[in-house]
Amino acid sequence: MQAVRDLLPPLLARDLPDETPTNISKKILAALDTDGPRPRTPEQLVAYRINPRWDGYWATQYGDNGFDKPLGVVLALVASQAECGNVRCDDRRDVDTGELCPFCAELKADRRVQRRLEQQDAERAAERPSEPRGGRSGDVVPPPRPEAASWAPAAPGAWPTVVAPAEETPVVSTVEIPSPDEVQARTADMRSILRDHRSRPSRAPF
């Protein structure tokens, strides 16, 4: 762990406390992964993980008063960011050869192909004529179903009637039911009129 501290960029190293906190020491040891599947020597860790990140970003964040949280910068520099699954790859470089990681290069090419295919699909979709609203041209659209007749509610004392559906405002009508006395009186009137009509002499046709 101390070997890694000795190889850190000088600007960062001078901002660190003399005693390395336990949590930072554990992170550095985990990055070295001495007994794990991704072992690194201190020189490999610094050359292919810490220095590229320092030069690519963190050096530009160093202000006149240094870093507010230098230990946080150390954590960001040593964190593993495996992208391709190659255990010998750090930040797209092979730590044994120093060459670009072939697996990362293959992934990058695949991403380019995927983006190109997605762009072509989008262009074809934009060029395809839009279908008319309601379906494709030539489709038979069935007429709307007619509305069924319904029983209209009647006022108290009236028979309900069937009302046919109207195009705009439905019309509700009712039939008044005469009382028994009115029915008897009207019946008597009709009988009297019929008797009077039958009793009259027939007129000659000429």
C-alpha positions, 0 to 999 in steps of 0.5 A: 500500500505504501508503494502505491502512495509513493507513486501517486502524482506529487500534487495529490500526494502532498495533500494526503495525511501522513497516516492513511485512513483504514478505509483508504488502505483497504481500497488500495489493497483491493485494487492491487488484488494480490490474491484475486483474479485481477492482480496488479503490481503497484507500478501497473496500478499507477501506470494504467489506472491512476495516472491516466485518470489523473492526466485525463481529468483530476489534474485539471480539477486541482485548484490553488488550494488543492483538493477539498477532499483528496482522499475522495480523489484517491478512491476515484483513482484506484476504483476498478472500472472493468468494461470488457471482462478482460481481467488484464484490462485497466481503462482499455489498456492491457496492463501486461503489454501496454497495448490497447485492449482488443476486447474493448476495441471489439466492444467499441466497434460493436457499439458503432455498428449498433448506433449505425443500425439504429440511425438507419432504422430511424431514417427509414421510419422517417421516410415511410409515409404515414398511414391515414388516421383510422387505418391504412388507405383502402381499408373498409371502415364499418359504419357506426352501429345504430343506437337502440331504442329505449324506454323513456321514463314517464311521469306519475300516472302516465304510461312509459313510451318507446323513444327512438334515438335522435341524432342530436337531442333525444325527445321524451314523450308521454301519454296521459292515461284517462281516469275511469270516469273519463273513459265511461263518459267518453264511451257514453258520448260515442254510443250516443253519437252512433245511435243518432247517426243510425236513426237518421234517414238515408238521403237519396243519391240524386 
